[in-house]
């Protein structure tokens, strides 16, 4: 038996440590440890709840808008405010483009190198690569000359020792299976995706002022004007530019991303039976179809809300938000009533209590506390959240487009629905979702255009904007499907100020440690029974962990080794 430590996990956002026991060439146990501390909740106490979105958005610079949206929804729910339809559609457009950009970046720049051997691409024949590319897609940048240029460029990186993001990979690892031409094709699209995502995210600058950390959210609506007769507002020119970018996004997804995903998957069929995880899947749903508050009215959402239990796609269970709790038995926090209990977020506490070893350390004491993440549970069950959960719930709920695309992908791979419950299924679900939302984004723009053409220019609902109109005490929550999974913000307001605030984020659901009952979280469960070809180069661990797309900054924030805050920010 050998003990593997991967610290830090790279090609993620934040700081994550994975430890695993390997016996007989497979993982028999695993532990997930976040080495950062989350403190945004404490920063928010006593502040104006209308400002919370601005602070929470700084939880992460990769997830950009998701905390802003969850936060404004939480406050709107608490104060019973429904934003105008224009504001809702603009929020949805921002969200849909965030999904497409985020998923493209994840596939090519964070996850693809787990399947693609960069060095092998140097042995590729550009002519054969062009033939391969033409057999799977009509993507324009697929000529022999183009691939020869990419190969020459890659050889120059290697020759000068300037591999950059390709440095320190497990190149030549026996678990890599793509032929050289497949690897060269993937490297070419890796570079194309860098340029694509830069252009595509211009939509966030148009609708939000900048990216990351958009500036136009408001409780009750948005702060971007609509005026067909003004050059400084959303007008016909704005709509035309948005449509062009959205179409470019759909083209890249259908002509590059999906064909590349299917190509990679075809060489790794065994990974449709590896990395299944806890078997329970939670989706809050999103993209309201009418003017509604999606956190409180889940019955008319484009991506439906629900739970899949024990991998049973025949039944989708309704979500009851009050069943969400968080344990800290193996987390570096303390609860006033005892660390063995589970608290609902509205009663949640964020009191740091580091009891671990001084870094650097060789091995965690996994019998005690070993992570800065809490352990969220739904009805005392561990859940997986994210693209796989959303696509499973949509599939089980009868979502026509999701069922069509799932059927097409599974059919091309020659596998059944059971293949979804795996590392490769998780990766495929993200690609399917990207196409679904790239298509849906154009529908959202059509709805916004039609609403404006009908004479509705309202962008903000000022009802209950003034604190004197608020109740003395109120509480509520905001739910949002972020790219990495179900996100919820929970707020208590008293005398016009935030009395308490909790964020339960996707990577906390997935990466959290064991709970009081010893039940593993999604990461820890998904690693069980994973084959390891070389314990010194645990590429297989990276494949499964990266399939979740970890974002540890959302889940925690940073202290130094003595427990001191690293930065103090004064707000004027």
C-alpha positions in Angstrom: 0.0 0.0 0.0 1.2 3.5 -0.8 0.1 6.9 0.3 -0.1 9.6 -2.4 -0.1 13.4 -1.7 -0.9 15.8 -4.5 -0.4 19.3 -3.2 -1.1 21.7 -4.8 -3.6 20.5 -7.4 -2.8 22.7 -10.3 -5.0 24.0 -13.2 -7.7 24.9 -10.7 -8.7 28.1 -8.9 -7.3 28.2 -5.4 -5.5 25.8 -3.1 -6.5 22.1 -2.9 -4.6 19.1 -1.5 -5.6 15.5 -2.2 -4.3 12.5 -0.3 -5.1 8.9 -1.3 -4.3 5.4 -0.3 -3.4 3.0 -3.2 -3.5 -0.7 -2.9 -3.2 -3.2 -5.7 -3.0 -0.4 -8.3 -6.3 1.3 -7.3 -7.3 4.0 -4.8 -8.9 2.5 -1.7 -9.4 5.8 0.2 -9.1 9.5 -0.4 -9.2 12.8 1.4 -9.9 16.3 0.1 -8.4 19.3 1.9 -8.8 23.0 1.2 -5.9 25.0 2.6 -7.6 28.4 2.5 -10.0 30.1 4.9 -13.3 31.7 3.9 -14.2 34.9 5.7 -16.5 36.9 3.5 -19.5 36.2 5.8 -17.8 38.0 8.7 -16.9 41.0 6.5 -20.6 41.4 5.6 -22.0 41.6 9.1 -23.4 45.0 9.9 -23.3 46.3 6.3 -26.2 47.5 4.0 -27.7 44.4 2.4 -28.0 46.3 -0.9 -24.2 46.3 -1.1 -23.7 42.6 -0.3 -23.4 41.6 -4.0 -20.5 43.9 -4.5 -18.5 42.3 -1.7 -19.5 38.7 -2.4 -18.6 39.0 -6.1 -15.0 39.4 -4.8 -15.1 35.9 -3.4 -13.6 34.8 -6.7 -12.1 36.3 -9.9 -12.9 33.3 -12.0 -16.6 32.8 -11.2 -17.0 36.6 -11.7 -20.7 37.2 -11.7 -22.2 34.2 -9.9 -22.0 35.5 -6.3 -23.4 38.9 -7.3 -26.5 37.2 -8.8 -27.0 34.9 -5.9 -26.6 37.8 -3.5 -29.1 40.2 -5.2 -31.5 37.3 -5.4 -31.1 36.6 -1.7 -31.8 40.2 -0.7 -34.7 40.4 -3.2 -36.3 37.3 -1.8 -35.9 38.6 1.7 -37.5 41.9 0.9 -40.0 40.4 -1.6 -38.7 42.4 -4.7 -39.1 41.0 -8.2 -36.9 42.8 -10.8 -38.4 43.9 -14.2 -38.3 41.5 -17.1 -35.6 43.5 -18.9 -33.3 43.2 -15.9 -34.0 39.6 -15.5 -33.2 38.9 -19.2 -30.0 40.8 -19.0 -28.9 38.9 -15.9 -29.7 35.7 -17.8 -27.7 36.7 -20.8 -24.7 37.5 -18.5 -25.1 34.1 -16.9 -25.4 32.2 -20.1 -22.3 33.8 -21.6 -20.5 33.1 -18.3 -21.3 29.4 -18.6 -20.1 29.2 -22.2 -16.9 31.1 -21.6 -16.2 29.2 -18.4 -16.8 25.8 -19.8 -14.7 26.4 -22.9 -11.8 27.6 -20.7 -12.2 24.6 -18.4 -12.2 22.0 -21.2 -9.2 23.4 -23.1 -7.1 25.1 -20.6 -7.8 23.2 -17.3 -8.9 19.7 -18.2 -7.7 18.8 -21.7 -4.1 18.2 -20.6 -5.3 15.3 -18.5 -6.1 13.5 -21.7 -3.8 15.2 -24.2 0.0 14.5 -24.3 1.5 17.8 -25.5 4.9 16.3 -26.3 3.4 13.6 -28.4 2.0 16.3 -30.7 5.6 16.9 -31.9 5.4 13.5 -33.7 2.2 14.4 -35.6 1.9 14.6 -39.3 0.1 17.9 -40.2 -1.5 16.3 -43.3 -2.9 13.5 -41.2 -4.0 15.9 -38.6 -5.9 17.9 -41.2 -7.6 14.8 -42.4 -8.6 13.8 -38.9 -10.0 17.3 -38.2 -12.0 17.2 -41.4 -13.5 13.9 -40.4 -15.0 15.2 -37.2 -15.9 18.9 -38.0 -16.1 21.7 -40.5 -14.1 24.0 -38.2 -12.3 26.5 -40.5 -8.8 26.4 -39.0 -8.1 22.8 -40.0 -5.7 23.0 -43.0 -2.4 21.1 -43.3 -0.6 24.4 -43.3 -2.3 25.6 -40.1 -1.3 22.4 -38.2 2.2 22.6 -39.6 2.5 26.2 -38.2 1.1 25.0 -34.8 3.6 22.1 -34.7 6.4 24.5 -35.5 5.3 26.9 -32.8 5.1 24.1 -30.2 8.6 22.9 -31.2 9.8 26.4 -30.7 8.4 26.4 -27.1 10.0 23.1 -26.4 13.3 24.0 -27.9 13.6 27.3 -25.9 12.4 25.6 -22.7 9.4 28.0 -22.6 6.6 25.5 -22.2 4.7 27.9 -19.9 1.4 26.2 -18.9 2.6 23.0 -20.4 5.5 22.7 -18.0 5.7 19.9 -15.4 3.0 17.8 -17.1 3.2 14.0 -17.0 4.2 13.8 -20.7 4.8 10.3 -21.9 2.6 8.8 -19.2 1.2 5.4 -20.1 -2.3 6.5 -19.4 -2.3 8.9 -22.4 -4.0 7.2 -25.4 -4.6 9.9 -28.1 -2.5 9.5 -31.3 0.0 12.3 -32.1 -2.4 13.8 -34.6 -5.2 13.9 -32.0 -2.8 15.6 -29.6 -1.7 18.2 -32.3 -5.4 18.9 -33.1 -6.1 19.5 -29.4 -3.1 21.8 -29.0 -4.2 23.9 -32.0 -7.7 24.3 -30.5 -6.2 25.1 -27.1 -4.5 28.1 -28.6 -7.7 29.0 -30.6 -9.8 28.9 -27.4 -7.5 31.5 -25.7 -8.4 34.0 -28.4 -12.0 32.9 -28.6 -12.7 33.4 -24.9 -11.1 36.8 -25.0 -13.4 38.1 -27.7 -16.5 36.3 -26.4 -16.4 37.7 -22.9 -16.7 41.2 -24.4 -20.4 40.7 -23.7 -19.7 41.2 -20.0 -18.1 44.5 -20.7 -21.1 45.5 -22.8 -23.7 44.5 -20.2 -21.7 44.8 -17.0 -19.0 47.4 -17.6 -16.1 45.0 -17.3 -15.0 41.5 -16.6 -14.4 40.1 -14.0 -16.6 41.6 -11.3 -19.3 43.3 -13.3 -20.6 46.7 -12.0 -24.2 46.8 -13.1 -26.1 44.6 -10.6 -28.6 46.2 -8.3 -31.1 44.8 -5.8 -34.3 45.3 -7.7 -32.8 45.3 -11.2 -29.8 46.4 -13.2 -27.9 49.7 -13.6 -27.5 49.7 -17.3 -30.0 51.9 -19.2 -32.1 50.8 -22.2 -32.8 53.6 -24.8 -33.0 52.9 -28.5 -32.2 56.5 -29.2 -29.1 56.8 -27.1 -25.5 55.8 -27.9 -24.8 55.4 -24.2 -27.5 52.8 -23.5 -28.6 49.4 -24.8 -29.8 50.1 -28.4 -30.0 48.4 -31.8 -26.2 48.5 -32.2 -25.7 46.9 -28.9 -28.2 44.1 -29.7 -26.5 43.5 -33.1 -23.0 43.2 -31.5 -24.4 40.8 -28.8 -26.0 38.7 -31.5 -22.7 38.4 -33.4 -20.8 37.4 -30.3 -23.4 34.9 -29.2 -23.4 33.3 -32.7 -19.6 33.1 -32.6 -19.9 31.3 -29.3 -22.4 28.7 -30.6 -20.2 28.1 -33.7 -17.1 27.5 -31.7 -18.9 25.1 -29.3 -20.5 23.1 -32.1 -17.5 23.1 -34.5 -14.6 22.7 -32.1 -15.6 22.0 -28.5 -18.1 19.2 -29.0 -16.2 17.4 -31.8 -13.0 17.6 -29.7 -14.8 16.2 -26.6 -16.2 13.3 -28.6 -12.7 12.6 -30.1 -11.0 12.5 -26.7 -13.8 10.4 -25.2 -13.6 7.8 -27.9 -10.0 6.9 -26.9 -10.9 6.6 -23.1 -14.0 4.4 -23.0 -12.9 2.9 -19.6 -13.4 6.3 -18.0 -17.2 5.9 -18.4 -17.0 3.5 -15.5 -14.6 5.4 -13.3 -15.2 8.3 -10.9 -18.9 7.9 -10.2 -18.9 9.5 -6.8 -21.7 9.7 -4.3 -24.6 8.9 -6.7 -26.8 11.8 -5.5 -27.2 14.9 -7.6 -28.6 18.3 -6.6 -29.6 21.1 -9.0 -31.3 24.4 -7.9 -32.3 25.1 -11.5 -32.0 28.5 -13.3 -32.9 30.7 -16.2 -36.5 31.7 -15.4 -38.9 31.6 -18.3 -41.1 34.4 -17.0 -40.9 37.4 -14.8 -40.4 35.6 -11.5 -38.0 35.2 -8.6 -36.3 31.9 -9.5 -35.2 31.1 -5.9 -38.8 31.2 -4.7 -40.6 30.0 -7.8 -38.9 26.9 -9.2 -41.7 25.7 -11.5 -40.9 27.7 -14.6 -37.1 27.4 -15.1 -35.4 26.5 -18.4 -32.9 24.3 -16.4 -35.1 22.6 -13.9 -34.7 22.2 -10.2 -34.5 18.8 -8.6 -32.6 15.9 -7.1 -31.5 12.5 -8.5 -31.0 9.9 -5.7 -28.9 6.7 -6.1 -28.4 7.3 -9.8 -32.1 6.7 -10.5 -33.0 8.8 -13.6 -36.6 7.6 -13.5 -37.5 10.0 -10.6 -36.6 13.6 -9.9 -37.2 14.6 -6.3 -38.3 18.2 -5.5 -35.8 20.4 -3.6 -36.7 21.7 -0.1 -34.1 24.4 0.7 -34.7 24.0 4.4 -33.1 20.6 4.3 -29.7 22.0 3.5 -27.2 21.9 6.4 -23.5 22.0 7.0 -21.2 19.9 9.2 -17.8 20.9 10.5 -16.7 17.7 12.2 -13.6 17.5 9.9 -13.4 21.2 9.2 -11.3 23.9 10.9 -14.2 25.7 12.4 -16.1 25.5 15.6 -19.9 25.7 16.4 -21.1 27.2 19.7 -23.4 24.2 20.2 -20.8 21.5 19.4 -18.9 20.5 16.3 -20.8 17.3 15.8 -24.1 19.0 14.9 -25.3 20.2 11.5 -26.5 23.8 11.1 -28.8 25.2 8.4 -27.3 28.2 6.7 -29.6 30.7 8.2 -28.3 29.6 11.6 -24.8 29.1 10.3 -21.6 30.1 12.0 -18.2 30.9 10.5 -15.8 30.7 13.4 -12.3 29.6 12.4 -10.5 27.0 14.6 -7.3 25.7 13.0 -6.0 22.6 14.7 -3.9 21.2 12.0 -0.2 20.8 11.6 2.1 23.7 10.6 2.8 23.6 6.9 4.5 22.1 5.1 3.4 18.7 6.4 3.8 15.2 5.0 0.3 13.9 5.9 -3.0 15.2 7.3 -4.5 13.8 10.5 -7.6 12.7 8.7 -9.1 11.3 11.9 -9.5 14.9 13.1 -10.2 18.2 11.3 -8.4 18.4 8.0 -10.0 21.0 5.7 -11.1 24.7 5.7 -14.3 23.5 3.9 -17.5 22.6 5.7 -19.5 19.5 4.7 -22.8 20.5 3.2 -25.6 18.0 3.2 -29.1 17.8 1.9 -31.5 15.8 4.1 -28.2 14.5 5.7 -27.1 13.1 2.3 -23.9 14.0 0.4 -24.7 15.5 -3.0 -22.8 16.3 -6.2 -23.5 19.6 -7.8 -22.4 21.0 -11.2 -23.0 20.3 -14.9 -23.5 16.6 -14.4 -26.2 17.2 -11.8 -27.9 19.8 -13.9 -28.0 17.6 -17.0 -29.1 14.5 -15.1 -32.0 16.5 -13.5 -32.9 18.0 -16.8 -32.7 14.6 -18.5 -34.9 13.0 -15.8 -37.3 15.9 -15.9 -37.9 15.5 -19.7 -36.0 18.5 -20.9 -36.3 17.9 -24.7 -33.1 19.5 -25.9 -31.0 18.0 -23.1 -32.4 14.6 -23.9 -31.6 15.0 -27.6 -28.0 16.0 -27.0 -27.4 13.4 -24.3 -28.8 10.8 -26.7 -26.6 12.0 -29.6 -23.4 12.0 -27.5 -24.0 8.6 -25.9 -25.0 7.2 -29.3 -21.7 8.4 -30.9 -19.8 6.9 -28.0 -21.8 3.6 -28.1 -22.7 3.7 -24.4 -25.9 3.9 -22.4 -27.1 6.5 -19.8 -25.2 4.6 -17.0 -22.0 6.1 -18.6 -23.0 9.5 -17.3 -22.2 8.5 -13.8 -18.4 8.8 -14.3 -15.5 11.1 -14.8 -16.0 11.1 -18.5 -19.7 11.5 -18.1 -19.1 14.6 -15.9 -16.9 16.0 -18.7 -19.4 15.2 -21.4 -22.3 16.7 -19.4 -20.3 20.0 -19.3 -20.0 20.0 -23.0 -23.7 19.2 -23.6 -24.7 22.0 -21.2 -22.4 24.4 -23.1 -24.2 23.8 -26.3 -27.7 23.9 -24.6 -26.9 27.4 -23.2 -25.1 28.7 -26.2 -28.3 28.0 -28.1 -30.5 29.4 -25.3 -28.5 32.6 -25.1 -29.8 33.6 -28.6 -33.4 32.9 -27.4 -32.8 35.2 -24.5 -31.5 37.9 -26.7 -34.6 37.5 -28.9 -36.8 37.9 -25.9 -35.0 41.0 -24.7 -35.2 42.5 -28.2 -39.0 41.8 -28.4 -39.6 43.3 -25.0 -37.7 46.5 -25.9 -39.4 46.7 -29.3 -42.8 46.4 -27.5 -41.9 49.7 -25.6 -40.8 48.3 -22.3 -37.6 50.1 -21.2 -37.9 49.5 -17.5 -34.6 48.2 -15.9 -35.1 48.6 -12.1 -37.9 48.1 -9.7 -37.6 50.7 -6.9 -40.3 49.1 -4.7 -38.9 48.7 -1.2 -35.6 50.2 -2.1 -35.7 52.5 0.9 -34.9 50.8 4.2 -37.7 52.6 6.0 -40.0 50.3 4.0 -38.4 47.1 5.1 -39.6 44.9 8.0 -37.6 45.2 11.2 -36.3 41.7 10.8 -36.4 39.4 7.7 -34.5 36.4 6.3 -34.2 34.7 3.0 -32.0 33.0 0.4 -30.9 33.3 -3.2 -30.3 30.3 -5.4 -28.3 30.2 -8.6 -26.8 27.6 -10.8 -23.2 28.7 -11.2 -21.0 26.9 -13.9 -19.6 24.7 -11.1 -22.9 23.9 -9.5 -25.6 24.9 -7.1 -24.9 28.1 -5.2 -26.9 29.6 -2.4 -26.6 32.8 -0.3 -28.5 33.1 2.9 -29.1 36.4 4.7 -30.7 37.8 7.8 -31.6 41.5 7.9 -32.3 43.4 11.1 -32.8 47.1 11.4 -31.7 47.7 7.9 -28.3 45.9 8.2 -27.0 42.4 7.6 -27.3 40.4 10.9 -25.8 37.2 9.4 -24.7 36.0 6.0 -23.7 32.5 4.7 -22.7 31.3 1.3 -22.9 27.6 0.5 -20.9 27.2 -2.8 -20.5 24.5 -5.4 -16.9 23.5 -4.5 -17.9 23.2 -0.8 -20.6 20.7 -1.8 -18.2 18.7 -3.9 -14.8 19.1 -2.2 -15.9 19.1 1.4 -14.5 16.6 3.9 -16.3 13.7 5.7 -19.2 14.7 7.9 -20.0 13.6 11.5 -21.2 10.2 10.2 -18.0 9.6 8.3 -19.7 10.1 4.9 -17.4 11.2 2.1 -18.0 14.2 -0.1 -18.1 14.0 -3.9 -14.4 14.4 -4.6 -13.4 11.8 -2.0 -16.1 9.3 -3.2 -15.3 9.8 -6.9 -11.6 8.8 -6.4 -12.4 5.4 -4.9 -11.5 2.5 -7.1 -9.6 4.7 -9.6 -6.7 2.8 -11.2 -3.3 4.3 -10.7 -0.7 3.3 -13.3 2.2 5.2 -11.6 1.9 6.4 -8.0 4.8 8.8 -8.6 2.7 10.5 -11.4 -0.9 10.2 -10.4 -2.4 11.6 -13.6 -5.6 9.7 -12.9 -6.3 11.7 -9.8 -6.1 14.9 -11.8 -8.6 13.6 -14.4 -11.3 13.0 -11.9 -10.7 16.1 -9.7 -10.5 18.3 -12.8 -13.7 16.9 -14.1 -15.4 18.8 -11.3 -13.6 22.1 -12.2 -12.6 23.0 -8.6 -12.8 26.6 -7.5 -11.5 26.8 -4.0 -11.4 30.6 -3.7 -15.2 30.5 -3.8 -15.2 28.0 -0.9 -12.5 29.7 1.3 -10.3 32.7 1.8 -6.7 33.0 2.9 -4.9 33.4 6.3 -1.2 33.1 6.9 0.2 30.2 9.0 -0.3 32.1 12.2 -4.0 32.8 11.6 -3.5 36.5 10.7 -5.4 38.2 7.9 -3.2 38.9 5.0 -5.1 42.0 3.7 -7.1 44.7 5.4 -9.4 46.7 3.2 -10.9 50.0 4.3 -14.1 50.9 2.5 -14.8 54.7 2.3 
